[in-house]
Amino acid sequence: MDQEPVTLDVETWVNSDPIDMSELRGRVVVIEAFQMLCPGCVSHGLPQARRIWQTFKRSDVVVIGLHTVFEHHDVMGPEALRVFLSEYRISFPVAVDRPVEGRSIPSTMGRYQLQGTPSLMLIDRAGRLRHVLFGSSDDLVVGVRIGELLSEEAPVS
């Protein structure tokens, strides 16, 4: 995987003030890339992210949603996203991936070559992308991968 620290190219944040990824170093970061109109995101990806958010201490694991729209752009704006997050009781921070002029794939999704949604990105304590899981992943598999990242030494500041 990429050894450079993960950065998000964000248009706006929902449920949160802007987050600087470098300030999360020392913690494992879970990013759930999703779209509102993605059935797999609604039935699996977002509920799994919510379970992770509810299970781990925020001092150990941070969960961020990444609304990465690559189709149906007209109906998935920030206002619709706010309503969606409220209806589905998603309270963790959600970033809106920055659209790229002339391309259907938004910036962060393109940078990390995500295959689609849902995609779960696991970032280690040093801020490096270690795993990308596309589609439905078993909770135990995700839990083991998070546990492995938590067992690694935190970088020295």
N, C-alpha and C positions, 0 to 999 in steps of 0.2 A: 504494500500500500504506500501511498504518498507519505514521505517523511517530513514535508513542510507542515507547519501548524495549520489547522483548518480555519478558514475564514468564510463568513457568510456575506454575500452581496445582497443586502436587504433593502427593499423599498420602504417598508414600514413594519412596526411591531404591534401586536395585539396582545392584550393581557399583561403587558410589561413595558417598562421603559426600555430603550435600546440596550442591548447586551453586547459587550466587547468580549469576544471569545478568549482573548488573552487573559482576561480577568478570571476565567474559569480554570486556569491551569492548576493542577493539584487535585482536580476532581475528574471523574469519568463523566463524559457528556454523551447523552443519547439524543440523537436528532431523528425525529419521525417525519420523513418527507411524505406529504399527502396532498390530495385534492379533495374538495368537498364532494364532488360528484363521482368519486371513485368507490365502488361497492366494497372492494377489499380494504380500503382505508377505514370506511365506516364500520365494517363488521369485524375487522381484525386489528389493523395497524394502530388506529387511535385508541381503542380500548386497551391494547397491550401497553402503549405509551402511558396511558393513565394509570394502569396497574404499577408500572415501574415508578412513576411519579409518587404514588401513594405508598410504595413499599420501602424505598431507600431514603436514607437521610439526605437532605439537600446539601449537607456538608461533604457528602461522598459522591453523589450522583445527581447531575442536573439533566432535566428533560426539556427539550426545546422542540416545538413543532416547526416544520418548514412547509408553508403552503406554496407549492411549486406547480404553477398552472402551465400545462403544455397543451391544453385543449379547452374548448368552450370558454375562452377568455372573457367574453362579454358578460357572462352571468356569474363570474366568480371574483367579484371585486371585494375590497376591504369591508364594505358595509355588510354584504352577504356573509362574509367570513365571520364577522362579529356575531351575527345572529346564529349562524351555524354553531360556533363555539359555545354560545350560551345554551342553545337547545341541547347540545350533546354534553354539556357540563365539563368542557375542557378548560381547565384553569391554569395549566402551565403556559409559559411564554410561547408565542407563535410569531415567527418571522414570515414575512411575505417575500418570496424570492423575486429579485428584480428582473422584470421582463427585458429582453434584448431586442432592440429594433430590428425588424426583418427576420426574426427567428421565432419559432414556436417554443423552443426550449429556453427556459429562463436561465439566468447567469449561474447560480450555484449548482443547479441540476446539471448544467453543461460542464462546469468545471470539474465536478466529481464523477461525471459520466454515469449518472444514475440511469438505470434501465427503464424506470417508470415508477409508479406508486402502487402500493406503499413500499417505501424503502426505509430501512432502519440503518442509520450510521452510528457506529460506536467509536468514540474518540477517547484515547488514553489520557492519562494524567498530564502528559507532556503536550497535549493539544494535537496529537497526530491521529489521522484517520487509520483505524486498525481493521475494522470490519464494515462491510456493506451487505446487508441482507435484503434481498428483493423479494417481495411477495409476502406470503404468510410464513412466519417462523414460529416454531414451538416456543412457548414461554420458558421451558426448561433449558433449551439451547441458548436462548437470549440471556437467561439468568446465569448460566455457566460462563458465557463470554464476558458478561459484566463482572462476575466474580473474579475471573482471571485478571481483568484490567485493574480491579480494585486491589488485588494482591501484589501488584507491581509497586515498586517504590515511587513515591511522588518525586518529581524533579526538584532539585535544590534551586531556590530562587536566586 
